[in-house]
Every structure is written in C-alpha cells, then in structure tokens.
C-alpha cells in the first residue's frame, strides 16, 4: 500500500462529479475540506460542474493557497447566480413561499424541455451562445490553473466521434476544455478542440478514476457524489424518466470502475495478483465518499438548472455538513482502509 504524509497531512485524490447547479454541493464540500489542515490534495479529477469547481479551486490555490481557493470558489458561484438574475428560469411565487427549489412549473423551462427533444441546438442556437463561457473566462484565471503545481488536475470530456473518454491534464486545460466537459448535447453544440468535437464528460466518466492510478502517488480516492447510484421508486413523468436514464448513463462508467477496483482489491487481498505478477505490481485503492443522497434526492431534476444565490447557499451548506460528517467519522481511516463498501454499494 502507498501512503505517506505530505507536510504532516494525509493526502487524498478528489473525484468530483458533475450535476449542473447541484455542483454547488461540491463547492460546499471543497470549502470544508480546504479548512481541514490535516488533509492534503494530491490530485483532482473533475467532470462538468466538477471540472468547473476544480479549475476555480486550482486558480485560487495557485494565487492564495487554501484561503485563495475558498475565495475563488465562492466568487465563481456568486458570479453564476449574479449573471443568472435576469434569466427566465426562475421559481414561481408559490414555490418560493413553500421553499420548493423546483422549476417544474416554470413555463420557459417547460418549453425548453420539450423543444430540446425535437430541435437541434445547431438550429435553436445558431450563434452558439452559452452564458457559462463568459463566466468562466471572466472568473477563472486559466493561466493560474495551468501554472498550479500544488496538485495534479484531470478534466474529462467525451469524444463524439469515438465515444471514448478524453482526459485533459493541467497544462492543457483552458475554457474550451471545461466547456467541452460540461457540454450537454441536447442544449449546446459540441465543443471542438483541435477539430475534434466533444460532449459532456459524464457520459464516459463521471468522474473518471483511472487517471489517479498512474498520475498520483496516494491510493486514497475521495468521491464527491452529486448523482445518486440508487433511487427508490419508479419515475413516471417523461421528465423524471429521462432524468433517471441520464443518471444511469452518467453513473455507468463509474459503476464499471468501482467494480474493477473491487475485483482487483479482492485479488490482491487474496494474494493472487502478487503470486503471478510480483509484489507491488497492483496497488489496492482505498475508496471514500461524501454524498448527501437524502437531501439531494428531494430535489427535482429541473433544479439542476436553477441559478438563485439562495439555492447555491443551501447546497453549499449541505455540502459543508456532509464533508464535516465525513471528517468526523472517517478521517482516521484515510491511509489505512477504504470506507466505501463496494460489495454493498454494487450489490
């Protein structure tokens, strides 16, 4: 097993899922983890909203360490909400009074939801306008992202032509890469990088874990999960059915990686791989997870498009609490054993 303290701190790899506005939950998790002086970040793998959190954190960290990273994350999410104040995607009066974060009754959202199933973004959005690009370019210093050597950074996107995952590493990451990682094909045109079209990385890795195996020296992976692997009940509305299909699709590659990690772990524990390949050829991985399924499962799929500052603060607070609970309960296990029971999780 590989474990070493970095400056007296326990190192971890962070795997950040996507999830639209629910990425503010990840902001809260990161905000709390950055407060924890006993913890060091070895590498980050991010997809979609997870990639946005990752680059904001990296740019802030390079300029001002932990405090700079926390400030950069808060500034980024505040900018998203500020630019979205004039968006027609807002909650109705009754939803506000009842504390419901859903956009299910918003007429513009409903119209866009229906139109996205029949009209190509190449026709509906001829000027290829995506407000997030302007926010990214304004709020994230990508020169600082590429210059950050405090930890390794991996951003994933889906190669439209091959259907395979493309991993972009620190020195190659720019606004185009992050926009590619977050490109929902029903809403936006594919993002072309070196004449290759890319869609949201969640289709083939949400987020990918394999870059850690050779790109990091620690075996502890902390998954920050916004998309639940399991949901109770059967979706019945067309929108809920489509949302669950997307969740299953976005989690499929993660499922595969978790199963592979579990399988290799059982072989190494039993000594089979050491017997045939020599000691140290395979590294067991210690998996951990921070999630808030009970809270996030209450939110409708439409809330992933909400941009209210109060909603982001609500999710941030949930994320901070979830991270605090993890640190209190499982911090001692980092470097010793995994705390995510794969047999139970994948049963």
Beta strands, then each sheet from edge to edge (+ up, - down):
strand 1: 5-6
strand 2: 9-16
strand 3: 39-46
strand 4: 152-159
strand 5: 165-169
strand 6: 191-193
strand 7: 196-200
strand 8: 220-224
strand 9: 286-290
sheet 1: 1+ 2- 3- 4- 5+
sheet 2: 1+ 2- 8- 9-
sheet 3: 1+ 2- 3- 4- 7+ 6-
end
